Amino acid sequence: MEANPFQGQVFTVTALTLAVKQMMEGVFRDVFVEGEVSNLREAGSGHIYFDLKDRDSLLGAVMFKWDARKYSLQLQEGLQVRVWGNLSVYAKSGRYQIVVKKVEALSKGNLYLAFEKLKQKLEAQGLFAPEHKKEIPPYPQRIGIVTSPTGAAIRDILSVLKRRNPYLEILIAPVLVQGEEAAGQIAQAIEDLNRFKPKLDVLLIGRGGGSIEDLWVFNEETVARAIYKSKIPTISCVGHEVDFTIADFVADLRAPTPSAAAELVVENSQNTYAHVLQLQKRIGQAVSLFYERAKNRLDLASNSPVFKDPLLLTQNKEQEVDALSLRLESAWKNQLGRCEHRLEMARQKLEALGPQNILKRGYSITRKQDGSVISHVTQTAPGETIYVQVQDGMIYTEVK
């Protein structure tokens, strides 16, 4: 194998984040994720942000408004959903998230409730526990298949197995995969194949796609317990990628489709090596692309007029400062002028109302000897001396 292409390389935070972003977006495309909606929020832009969570983990999610408009589904806290989209990295925060293209609520009808009830029961009894999972052998030679002999699933499985390894020994246990008798036939077939000699290396159990009712036999407790009791490692392959059944949780490995199960079971060293080489090639391409983009940005920056004349960076800002200073000075002068005008107007009003101006207009103020103002005749007595204040002095007089 080639050496690690990143060994000894020093990254900036941005460079490393972008490299991870390119690799993640190249690998994790068109993925389905199920979880509970949490921390739901809609931005002013119309984009919808939320988290998908299960018992142990949390995954950020964003659904842009142009995709959200396609669905009448009203997302709400606690809703169990299945989303489809691409994993991405939001470089600003280094946070990975799923960009959701499609979303659907998981049904909560009678079948769903029955499914959840049995799932909880079997999980509590340890049928899903990781410690009970058997390892799938890397190079199986004898493979048992439990499925319908006339369905598309058996054709897909056999086509893949024969193409990838024509020397396999394959034993088919034909069963019904739908209807009242199907569960008993599937459970009995698993038991029979476990007694087969020589021992089989792995069992494939499943069928092609269909509605939830079509796939319901793989949610039966009889089938689940038969898979759990199997001494031979089991791979469930029921329906399409988005379909999950109780059998998937009990089996040692879940394949998204029957043909995918066949591909998984005959994956050999040559395929593994080819896959590693492909990943190395994709990583190398991602790094090369990142390098070219960084180089182009550096070339663009180095040829920028700013590098030739650094003062260009400050000239515009200095002019902006001058313009702002002039605006501030003008605003201050206008404000000060308005304040001075208001002050002068107040002074003039005050002066006009002052006693001295009243005296100038021919009025006078009559006072007693103690300085108190006389406003009524009854305040005086005959023979009393009073004085009258006029504009330019005092007139002393005697009351007659």
C-alpha positions in Angstrom: 0.0 0.0 0.0 1.1 3.6 -0.6 2.3 5.7 2.2 0.0 8.1 4.0 -0.2 11.1 1.6 -0.7 13.4 4.6 2.1 12.2 6.8 4.3 15.0 7.9 2.2 17.6 6.2 1.3 20.7 8.2 -2.2 22.1 7.6 -3.9 25.3 8.5 -7.3 24.8 10.3 -9.1 26.0 7.1 -7.0 23.7 4.8 -7.6 20.6 6.9 -11.3 21.4 7.3 -11.8 21.9 3.5 -9.9 18.6 2.9 -12.2 16.8 5.2 -15.2 18.5 3.7 -14.2 17.4 0.2 -13.6 13.8 1.3 -16.8 13.5 3.3 -18.9 15.0 0.6 -17.4 12.7 -1.9 -18.1 9.5 0.1 -21.3 10.1 2.1 -23.7 11.0 -0.7 -27.3 9.9 -1.0 -27.6 8.6 2.6 -30.7 7.8 4.6 -30.8 8.7 8.3 -33.6 8.1 10.8 -33.9 9.9 14.0 -35.9 12.2 16.3 -36.3 15.9 15.4 -34.8 18.1 18.1 -33.7 21.8 18.4 -35.9 22.7 15.4 -35.6 26.3 14.2 -36.4 28.2 11.0 -34.1 31.0 10.0 -35.3 34.3 8.5 -34.0 33.1 5.2 -36.5 30.3 5.2 -33.9 27.6 5.7 -34.8 25.0 8.4 -32.2 23.8 10.9 -32.6 20.9 13.3 -30.8 18.0 14.9 -31.5 14.4 14.4 -30.9 12.3 17.5 -31.2 8.8 18.8 -30.4 7.3 22.1 -26.6 7.8 21.9 -25.8 10.4 19.2 -26.8 13.7 17.6 -26.4 14.8 14.0 -27.0 18.4 12.8 -29.3 18.8 9.8 -30.2 21.7 7.4 -33.0 21.7 4.8 -32.7 24.7 2.5 -35.9 26.5 1.7 -36.1 25.4 -2.0 -36.2 21.8 -0.8 -38.4 22.5 2.2 -41.1 24.0 -0.1 -41.6 20.6 -1.8 -43.0 19.0 1.3 -46.3 19.6 3.2 -44.9 17.7 6.2 -44.8 20.0 9.3 -41.6 19.2 11.2 -42.0 19.4 14.9 -40.0 18.5 18.0 -40.0 14.8 18.9 -41.2 13.7 15.4 -39.5 10.5 14.2 -38.4 11.1 10.6 -36.4 9.5 7.9 -34.3 12.0 5.8 -32.3 11.5 2.6 -29.4 13.8 1.6 -25.7 14.3 1.6 -23.2 14.7 4.5 -21.4 18.0 4.4 -19.0 20.1 6.6 -19.9 23.7 7.5 -16.4 25.1 7.3 -17.0 28.1 9.5 -17.5 26.0 12.5 -16.0 22.7 11.4 -19.3 21.0 12.2 -20.5 18.2 10.0 -24.1 17.9 9.1 -26.5 16.3 6.7 -28.0 18.5 3.9 -31.5 17.1 3.7 -33.1 16.8 0.3 -36.1 14.7 1.3 -37.9 14.0 4.5 -40.8 11.8 5.6 -42.4 11.1 8.9 -42.3 7.5 10.1 -45.8 6.0 10.3 -47.4 5.8 13.6 -50.3 3.6 12.6 -51.2 0.2 14.1 -48.4 -1.6 12.3 -45.9 0.9 13.4 -47.1 0.7 17.0 -46.9 -3.1 16.8 -43.5 -2.9 15.4 -42.3 -0.6 18.2 -43.9 -2.8 20.8 -42.2 -6.0 19.6 -38.9 -4.1 19.0 -38.9 -2.8 22.6 -39.7 -6.3 24.0 -37.0 -8.1 22.0 -34.5 -5.4 22.7 -35.2 -5.6 26.4 -34.6 -9.4 26.2 -31.2 -8.8 24.6 -32.0 -10.1 21.1 -30.4 -7.0 19.5 -27.4 -6.8 21.9 -24.0 -6.4 20.1 -22.4 -9.1 22.2 -24.6 -11.7 20.6 -23.7 -10.7 17.1 -21.6 -13.3 15.2 -18.9 -12.2 12.9 -19.5 -12.7 9.2 -16.7 -14.9 7.8 -14.5 -13.0 5.3 -14.2 -15.9 2.8 -17.4 -18.0 3.0 -17.6 -21.1 0.7 -21.0 -22.5 1.6 -24.0 -20.1 1.6 -27.6 -20.7 2.6 -30.4 -18.5 1.2 -33.9 -18.3 2.8 -36.2 -16.6 0.4 -38.9 -17.1 -2.3 -37.7 -19.3 -5.2 -39.7 -17.2 -7.7 -39.0 -13.6 -6.5 -36.6 -11.1 -7.9 -34.5 -11.3 -4.8 -33.2 -14.8 -5.5 -32.3 -13.8 -9.1 -30.4 -10.8 -7.9 -28.5 -12.8 -5.2 -27.5 -15.6 -7.5 -26.5 -13.2 -10.3 -24.1 -11.4 -8.0 -22.7 -14.5 -6.3 -22.0 -16.3 -9.6 -20.4 -13.2 -11.1 -18.1 -12.5 -8.1 -17.3 -16.1 -7.2 -18.6 -19.0 -9.4 -17.1 -21.6 -7.1 -19.4 -21.1 -4.1 -21.7 -23.8 -2.8 -25.2 -22.4 -2.6 -28.1 -24.0 -0.8 -31.6 -22.5 -1.3 -34.4 -23.0 1.2 -37.6 -22.0 -0.7 -40.2 -20.4 1.5 -43.2 -18.1 1.3 -42.2 -14.5 2.1 -45.7 -13.1 2.5 -49.0 -14.4 4.0 -50.1 -16.3 7.1 -47.8 -19.4 6.6 -44.7 -17.4 5.7 -43.4 -16.8 9.2 -43.5 -20.5 10.2 -41.8 -21.5 6.9 -39.0 -19.0 7.3 -38.4 -20.0 10.9 -38.4 -23.7 10.0 -36.0 -23.1 7.1 -33.5 -21.3 9.3 -33.6 -24.2 11.8 -33.2 -26.8 9.0 -30.2 -25.0 7.5 -28.5 -24.9 10.9 -28.7 -28.8 10.9 -27.2 -29.1 7.4 -23.9 -31.0 7.0 -21.3 -29.9 6.1 -22.1 -26.7 8.1 -22.9 -23.6 6.1 -20.8 -20.5 6.5 -23.5 -17.8 6.4 -27.2 -17.4 5.9 -29.0 -14.8 3.7 -32.6 -14.2 4.8 -34.8 -11.8 3.0 -37.0 -10.8 0.0 -37.5 -7.9 -2.5 -39.2 -4.7 -1.8 -42.8 -4.0 -1.1 -45.2 -2.2 1.3 -44.9 -2.4 5.0 -47.7 -5.1 4.9 -45.7 -7.1 2.3 -42.6 -7.1 4.5 -44.4 -7.7 7.7 -43.5 -11.4 8.0 -40.0 -10.2 8.8 -41.4 -8.3 11.8 -42.9 -11.5 13.3 -41.5 -12.7 16.6 -41.3 -16.3 15.3 -38.8 -15.2 12.6 -36.9 -12.9 15.0 -36.3 -15.7 17.5 -35.3 -18.2 14.8 -32.6 -15.8 13.5 -31.4 -15.2 17.1 -31.1 -18.9 17.8 -29.1 -19.5 14.5 -25.6 -20.8 15.1 -24.7 -19.8 11.6 -24.0 -16.0 11.1 -27.0 -14.3 9.4 -27.4 -11.4 7.0 -30.9 -9.9 6.7 -31.7 -8.4 3.3 -35.3 -7.3 3.3 -36.8 -4.8 0.8 -35.0 -1.6 -0.2 -32.4 0.5 1.5 -35.1 2.6 3.4 -36.9 -0.5 4.7 -36.1 -1.7 8.3 -37.6 -4.7 9.9 -37.2 -6.6 13.3 -35.1 -9.2 11.4 -32.6 -6.5 10.5 -32.0 -5.7 14.2 -31.7 -9.4 15.2 -29.5 -10.5 12.4 -25.7 -10.4 12.7 -25.5 -8.0 9.7 -28.1 -6.0 7.8 -27.8 -5.5 4.1 -29.9 -2.7 2.4 -31.0 -5.0 -0.5 -30.7 -8.7 -1.5 -28.1 -7.9 -4.1 -26.1 -5.8 -1.6 -26.1 -8.8 0.7 -24.6 -11.0 -2.0 -21.9 -8.4 -2.6 -21.1 -8.2 1.1 -20.9 -11.9 1.6 -18.4 -12.5 -1.2 -16.2 -9.5 -0.7 -12.6 -10.9 -0.9 -9.1 -9.6 -0.5 -8.9 -8.6 -4.2 -12.0 -6.4 -3.8 -10.8 -5.0 -0.5 -7.4 -4.1 -2.1 -9.1 -2.5 -5.1 -11.4 -0.5 -2.7 -8.4 0.8 -0.8 -6.6 1.8 -4.0 -9.8 3.6 -5.1 -10.0 5.5 -1.8 -6.3 6.5 -2.0 -6.9 7.7 -5.5 -9.9 9.8 -4.4 -8.0 11.2 -1.5 -5.1 12.1 -3.8 -7.5 13.7 -6.2 -9.1 15.7 -3.4 -5.7 16.9 -2.1 -4.6 17.8 -5.7 -7.8 19.7 -6.2 -7.4 21.5 -2.9 -3.7 22.3 -3.8 -4.7 23.7 -7.2 -7.4 25.8 -5.8 -5.1 27.1 -3.1 -2.3 27.8 -5.6 -4.8 29.7 -7.9 -5.9 31.8 -4.9 -2.3 32.5 -4.0 -1.4 33.5 -7.5 -4.4 35.7 -7.7 -3.5 37.4 -4.4 0.2 37.8 -5.3 -0.7 39.5 -8.6 -3.2 41.8 -6.9 -2.3 45.6 -7.1 -2.4 45.6 -3.3 0.8 43.6 -3.1 2.5 46.0 -5.5 1.3 49.1 -3.7 0.3 48.3 -0.1 -0.8 51.9 0.5 -3.9 51.1 -1.6 -5.2 49.2 1.4 -5.3 52.4 3.5 -5.9 55.2 1.0 -9.6 54.5 0.6 -10.0 54.1 4.3 -8.2 57.3 5.0 -10.5 59.1 2.6 -13.4 57.6 4.3 -12.1 58.9 7.6 -11.7 62.4 6.2 -15.3 62.3 4.8 -16.6 61.1 8.1 -14.7 63.8 9.9 -16.2 66.5 7.7 -19.6 65.1 8.2 -19.1 65.1 12.0 -17.7 68.7 12.0 -20.7 69.9 9.9 -23.2 68.1 12.1 -21.6 69.6 15.2 -21.7 73.1 13.8 -25.3 72.7 12.7 -26.2 71.4 16.2 -24.3 74.2 17.9 -25.9 76.8 15.7 -29.4 75.5 16.5 -28.6 75.6 20.3 -27.3 79.2 20.1 -30.4 80.3 18.3 -32.7 78.7 20.8 -30.7 80.3 23.6 -31.0 83.8 22.1 -34.7 83.4 21.6 -35.1 82.4 25.2 -33.0 85.3 26.4 -35.0 87.8 24.4 -38.3 86.4 25.8 -36.9 86.6 29.3 -35.7 90.1 28.8 -39.1 91.2 27.3 -40.8 89.9 30.4 -38.3 91.5 32.8 -39.5 94.4 35.2 -37.1 96.9 33.7 -38.7 96.6 30.3 -42.1 97.0 31.9 -41.0 100.3 33.6 -39.7 101.6 30.2 -43.2 101.3 28.8 -44.5 103.9 31.5 -45.5 101.5 34.2 -44.3 102.0 37.8 -44.0 99.9 41.0 -45.3 101.4 44.3 -43.6 100.1 47.5 -43.9 100.7 51.2 -41.0 101.7 53.4 -40.2 98.1 54.1 -39.9 97.4 50.3 -43.1 95.4 50.0 -45.2 96.1 46.8 -48.5 97.9 47.2 -51.2 96.4 45.0 -54.3 97.6 46.9 -55.4 101.0 48.4 -56.2 99.3 51.7 -52.5 98.6 52.1 -51.8 102.3 52.8 -52.8 104.8 55.5 -53.1 108.7 55.4 -49.9 110.4 56.2 -47.8 107.3 55.3 -44.7 107.9 53.2 -44.4 105.6 50.2 -42.1 105.6 47.1 -42.8 104.9 43.5 -40.2 103.2 41.3 -40.1 104.5 37.7 -37.6 103.8 34.9 -34.9 106.2 36.0 -35.3 106.4 39.8 -37.6 106.7 42.9 -40.4 109.2 43.7 -41.1 109.6 47.4 -44.6 110.8 48.3 -47.1 111.0 51.2 -50.5 109.4 51.2 -53.4 112.0 51.4 
